[in-house]
Amino acid sequence: MYAAHDVDQGDRESRVGDCTKSRNGRREQREQRRVCGAEHQHRILFPTAHTDEMGDAEITTSAWRLVEVGRVVLFNEGPFEGRLAAIVEIIDHKRVLIDGPSEKAPIPRQEVALAKLSLTPIVIPKLPRASGVGHVAKKWEEHKVQQKFDESAWAKKRAAMQKRRGLNDFERFKVMKMRKQARFEVQKTFAKIRASAKA
């Protein structure tokens, strides 16, 4: 009788131990899923993020172009299409106040919808909010905004597209013939390389 009682007690203790282990295992699994889910969500929210670790601190910076005071923008449409301006104040999540002091293509200070603008990678650093026209023009010249944009690949591609758009029928025909000739020369060179490799 006592032996049976001891066996039952031992079985009960083993079952309690197994339940405790299983609960701890499930708790560890939930914690692991929570951590993995947070990391996955962080990767979704910040796909181009760069993380630097400094001791106990973790600093995450985004490579996205932000709507900020001092950001140089390009007009996509309207009477000022293709001109540059700087954001001097953010009105709300859809509108900004811009000023374009460029001597090449000036734009008067005005309110513009963000849908009509493209954010460039150029930023005028430490430009105060709602800066005056003279101060914006001074910072614009100081940081050579127009020159930086003209030297960028974006500006060169836009210039090439505008030049291509202005061609007449005969000039477009000449461009087509030159492209075909260049493609033929490339194919001929590759054929020579393949022939020499087989020999």
Protein Blocks (a to p, Z undefined) as FASTA:
>chain_A
ZZmmmmmmmmmmmmmmmmmmmmmmmmmmmmmmmmmmmmmmmmmmmmmbccddehjbccdd
dfbdcddehiacddfbdjkgoiacddfbdfblmbccdddfbfklgcddddddfklpccdf
bdcehiaehiafklmmmmmmmnommlmmmmpmklmmmmmmmmmmmpcfklmmmmmmmmmm
mmmmmmmmmmmmmmmmmZZ
